[in-house]
Amino acid sequence: MSTYAPAKRLRLRRADVCAVCGRGLDVGVEALWHRGPRVVTCVGCDLDGATVVVAGEPGASALREYGRRQMRREDDAREKLGRVGVTLARVIAPPATTQAWKRGGEGERRVGARLEKLLAGTEVRLLHDRLVPSAGRQNIDHIAVGPGGVTVIDTKNYRGKVRVQRVGGLFAPQRTILSIKGRDQTKLVTSVQNQVELLRSALAAAGERDVDVRGVLCFANVDGLPLLGHPTLNGILIDGARATAKLARRPGPLSGERVQQHWALIGKTFPPA
C-alpha cells in the first residue's frame, strides 16, 4: 500500500531533479509532483521505499532542540509547582544554553531564506540542515551545488565586531585568528574546514574527486563585519549571505544536469537532520 498521496502528473515549468534516481529533468519533461514530501520524480520511479532527496528546512533541527529543552523546563516546573510552575517557566527566560539553540535556528532560517532569494533563477541548488551520519548529532547548515562546484555554508547568529587579525609577537609566536567581539573564535573556521573535508570525501567516494569544494562562515547579522573587503582565513570566506551567494554562483565546468546529479548524491549522503 502506498504511504504517499497520489502524485500529480505534469510537464515541468522549470528544470528539476528526480528525488529517487537523481536524474536531471528538463523543462517540458513529464514528471510526477508529490505534494506530501514536495518532490518531483521521473514517471517511472517509485517513491515508496526509496531514499528521497528533499532540500530540507533551514534551522529545523536547532529549533526542534530548543523546543525539546523548553518542554523539559515546563515539565520539571509542573512537577514541582503545578500550573504556576509552567507559567513561570514560560515567562522567565530560559538558560543561555537553551536560548542559543533558538538564536542559532532563527539565524539559519534567515540565512536560508536569503540564499534562496539570492540564488533564485540560477542553476545553483540548495540543501539545508543536513545530518552527518558518521558524526552523531553534527549537522551542516547549508550546502549549495552549482556550475562552479559545491559550497559548504555554516551559519552563525552572533553580534559584535568580526575581524581576521594577527596576534602574538615579542614573547609569543604570531598567528592569524578570527576575532568576534574581542574573543578568539578561530575554532569556528576549523569547523567549516572539517565540513569541507566531509564533502570532499563523500564526492571522492563516488568517483568525483575533481569537484571544487569551498567553505563559508556566514553571519546572519552582518553589522559586525568589515565595511570593505571580504575576509578569509585558511581558505574559508567569512561574510554575509550576499557574498556567500556570489561564491555559490561562481562559474565552472558543471552542466545543469551534473549539478542536479551532484545535488542528489549529496542529498542522499547527508540526509535532512
C-alpha positions as CSV (number, residue, x, y, z in Angstrom):
1,M,0.0,0.0,0.0
2,S,1.3,3.5,-0.9
3,T,2.5,5.6,2.0
4,Y,2.1,8.8,-0.1
5,A,-1.0,10.5,-1.6
6,P,-1.4,10.1,-5.3
7,A,1.1,12.1,-7.4
8,K,0.1,14.7,-10.0
9,R,1.5,14.1,-13.5
10,L,2.6,17.3,-15.2
11,R,5.1,18.9,-17.5
12,L,7.8,20.7,-15.7
13,R,7.9,24.5,-16.0
14,R,11.4,24.6,-14.6
15,A,14.3,22.1,-14.6
16,D,14.3,19.8,-11.6
17,V,15.8,16.5,-10.4
18,C,14.2,13.2,-9.7
19,A,14.2,12.7,-5.9
20,V,14.7,9.0,-6.3
21,C,17.2,8.3,-9.1
22,G,18.9,11.7,-9.2
23,R,18.4,12.2,-13.0
24,G,18.1,15.8,-14.2
25,L,14.7,16.6,-15.6
26,D,14.5,19.4,-18.2
27,V,11.8,22.0,-18.7
28,G,8.8,20.4,-20.5
29,V,9.5,16.9,-19.5
30,E,6.6,14.9,-18.0
31,A,7.2,14.1,-14.3
32,L,5.3,13.3,-11.1
33,W,4.8,16.0,-8.4
34,H,4.4,14.5,-4.9
35,R,2.6,17.1,-2.8
36,G,3.3,15.5,0.6
37,P,7.1,15.5,0.6
38,R,7.1,18.3,-2.1
39,V,9.4,16.5,-4.5
40,V,9.5,15.6,-8.2
41,T,10.2,12.1,-9.6
42,C,10.5,10.5,-13.0
43,V,7.3,9.0,-14.3
44,G,8.8,5.5,-13.8
45,C,10.3,6.0,-10.4
46,D,8.5,4.6,-7.3
47,L,8.7,6.9,-4.3
48,D,7.7,4.3,-1.7
49,G,10.6,2.6,0.0
50,A,13.1,4.8,-1.8
51,T,15.7,7.2,-0.4
52,V,14.1,10.5,-1.2
53,V,16.1,13.7,-1.6
54,V,14.5,16.8,-0.2
55,A,16.0,20.2,0.1
56,G,15.4,20.4,3.8
57,E,14.2,23.2,6.1
58,P,16.8,25.7,7.4
59,G,17.3,25.7,11.2
60,A,14.8,22.8,11.7
61,S,17.0,20.6,14.0
62,A,18.2,23.5,16.1
63,L,14.6,24.8,16.6
64,R,13.4,21.3,17.5
65,E,16.2,21.0,20.1
66,Y,15.1,24.4,21.6
67,G,11.5,23.1,21.7
68,R,12.6,19.9,23.5
69,R,14.6,21.8,26.1
70,Q,11.8,24.3,26.7
71,M,9.3,21.4,27.1
72,R,11.6,19.7,29.7
73,R,11.8,23.0,31.6
74,E,8.0,23.2,31.7
75,D,7.6,19.5,32.7
76,D,10.1,19.9,35.6
77,A,8.3,23.1,36.7
78,R,4.9,21.4,36.5
79,E,6.2,18.5,38.7
80,K,7.4,20.9,41.3
81,L,4.9,23.8,41.3
82,G,2.0,22.6,39.2
83,R,0.4,25.0,36.8
84,V,2.0,28.0,38.4
85,G,5.4,26.4,37.7
86,V,4.5,26.1,34.0
87,T,3.5,29.8,33.8
88,L,6.8,30.8,35.5
89,A,8.8,28.6,33.0
90,R,7.2,30.4,30.1
91,V,7.7,33.9,31.4
92,I,11.2,33.5,32.8
93,A,13.9,33.5,30.2
94,P,15.5,30.0,29.7
95,P,19.2,29.4,30.4
96,A,21.7,30.8,27.8
97,T,22.4,27.3,26.6
98,T,18.8,26.8,25.7
99,Q,18.4,30.3,24.1
100,A,21.5,29.6,21.9
101,W,19.6,26.8,20.1
102,K,16.7,29.2,19.3
103,R,19.0,32.0,18.2
104,G,21.1,29.6,16.1
105,G,18.0,28.1,14.5
106,E,16.5,31.5,13.7
107,G,19.8,32.6,12.1
108,E,19.9,29.5,9.9
109,R,16.3,30.1,8.8
110,R,17.0,33.8,8.0
111,V,20.2,33.0,6.0
112,G,18.5,30.1,4.2
113,A,15.6,32.3,3.1
114,R,18.1,34.9,2.0
115,L,20.1,32.4,0.0
116,E,17.0,31.0,-1.7
117,K,16.1,34.5,-2.8
118,L,19.6,35.5,-4.0
119,L,20.0,32.2,-5.9
120,A,16.5,32.1,-7.5
121,G,16.7,31.8,-11.3
122,T,20.2,30.4,-11.3
123,E,21.5,26.8,-11.7
124,V,22.6,26.7,-8.1
125,R,20.6,24.2,-5.9
126,L,20.5,24.3,-2.1
127,L,20.3,21.7,0.6
128,H,19.5,22.8,4.2
129,D,20.2,21.4,7.7
130,R,21.9,18.2,6.7
131,L,22.9,15.4,9.0
132,V,26.4,13.9,9.1
133,P,25.5,10.2,9.6
134,S,29.1,9.3,10.8
135,A,29.3,12.1,13.4
136,G,26.4,11.7,15.8
137,R,24.4,14.9,16.1
138,Q,26.7,17.0,13.9
139,N,25.0,18.8,11.0
140,I,25.8,21.1,8.1
141,D,23.7,24.2,7.9
142,H,23.5,24.7,4.1
143,I,25.1,23.2,1.0
144,A,25.0,24.9,-2.4
145,V,25.7,23.0,-5.6
146,G,26.3,25.0,-8.8
147,P,28.3,25.0,-12.0
148,G,31.5,26.0,-10.2
149,G,31.2,23.2,-7.6
150,V,30.0,22.8,-4.0
151,T,29.8,25.5,-1.3
152,V,29.6,24.4,2.3
153,I,27.9,27.1,4.5
154,D,28.0,27.3,8.3
155,T,25.7,30.0,9.7
156,K,26.3,31.9,12.9
157,N,23.9,34.3,14.5
158,Y,26.5,36.3,16.5
159,R,26.7,40.0,17.3
160,G,29.8,42.1,17.7
161,K,32.8,43.1,15.7
162,V,34.1,40.3,13.4
163,R,37.8,40.6,12.3
164,V,40.6,38.4,11.0
165,Q,43.7,39.7,12.7
166,R,47.3,38.9,13.5
167,V,48.1,38.3,17.2
168,G,51.3,37.5,19.1
169,G,54.7,39.0,18.7
170,L,57.5,39.8,21.1
171,F,57.0,36.9,23.5
172,A,54.6,34.7,21.6
173,P,54.5,33.3,18.1
174,Q,52.5,35.3,15.6
175,R,49.3,33.8,14.2
176,T,46.2,34.8,12.4
177,I,42.9,34.4,14.2
178,L,39.2,35.0,13.8
179,S,38.1,37.5,16.5
180,I,34.5,38.0,17.4
181,K,33.7,40.7,20.0
182,G,37.3,40.6,21.0
183,R,37.4,36.8,21.6
184,D,39.4,34.2,19.7
185,Q,36.8,32.2,17.7
186,T,39.1,30.5,15.2
187,K,37.5,27.2,16.1
188,L,34.5,28.2,14.0
189,V,36.7,28.4,10.9
190,T,38.2,25.0,11.8
191,S,34.7,23.5,12.0
192,V,33.9,24.7,8.4
193,Q,37.2,23.3,7.2
194,N,36.2,19.9,8.6
195,Q,32.8,20.1,6.9
196,V,34.5,20.9,3.6
197,E,36.6,17.8,4.0
198,L,33.5,15.7,4.7
199,L,32.0,16.8,1.4
200,R,35.3,16.2,-0.5
201,S,35.4,12.7,0.9
202,A,31.8,11.9,0.0
203,L,32.4,13.1,-3.5
204,A,35.6,11.2,-3.8
205,A,33.9,8.0,-2.7
206,A,31.5,8.5,-5.6
207,G,34.4,9.0,-8.0
208,E,34.0,12.8,-8.2
209,R,37.4,13.9,-6.9
210,D,37.7,16.9,-9.2
211,V,34.7,18.9,-7.9
212,D,35.7,22.2,-6.4
213,V,34.5,22.4,-2.7
214,R,34.7,25.6,-0.8
215,G,33.6,26.8,2.7
216,V,31.9,29.9,4.1
217,L,31.3,31.1,7.7
218,C,28.2,33.1,7.0
219,F,26.9,35.6,9.5
220,A,23.1,36.2,9.8
221,N,23.9,39.6,11.3
222,V,26.3,41.5,9.1
223,D,26.6,44.6,11.2
224,G,29.9,43.5,12.8
225,L,31.6,42.6,9.5
226,P,34.1,44.9,7.9
227,L,32.6,47.5,5.7
228,L,35.3,46.9,3.0
229,G,36.6,43.7,1.7
230,H,35.7,40.0,2.2
231,P,37.9,38.5,4.9
232,T,39.1,34.9,4.6
233,L,41.0,32.6,7.0
234,N,42.6,29.3,5.9
235,G,40.7,29.4,2.7
236,I,37.3,29.9,4.4
237,L,35.2,33.0,3.4
238,I,33.9,35.0,6.4
239,D,31.0,37.1,5.3
240,G,27.2,37.5,4.9
241,A,24.5,35.9,2.7
242,R,25.2,38.2,-0.3
243,A,28.9,37.3,-0.6
244,T,28.0,33.7,0.1
245,A,25.5,33.6,-2.8
246,K,28.1,35.2,-5.1
247,L,30.6,32.4,-4.3
248,A,28.0,29.7,-4.8
249,R,27.2,31.2,-8.2
250,R,30.8,31.0,-9.4
251,P,31.2,29.8,-13.0
252,G,32.6,26.4,-13.7
253,P,32.5,23.2,-15.7
254,L,29.4,21.5,-14.3
255,S,26.4,21.4,-16.7
256,G,22.9,21.8,-15.3
257,E,22.4,18.0,-15.4
258,R,25.7,17.4,-13.5
259,V,24.6,20.0,-10.9
260,Q,21.4,18.1,-10.4
261,Q,23.2,14.8,-10.1
262,H,25.7,16.1,-7.5
263,W,22.8,17.7,-5.6
264,A,21.0,14.4,-5.4
265,L,24.2,12.5,-4.5
266,I,25.0,14.9,-1.6
267,G,21.3,15.0,-0.5
268,K,21.3,11.2,-0.1
269,T,24.7,11.1,1.6
270,F,23.7,13.8,4.0
271,P,20.0,13.4,4.8
272,P,17.9,16.1,6.5
273,A,18.8,16.5,10.2
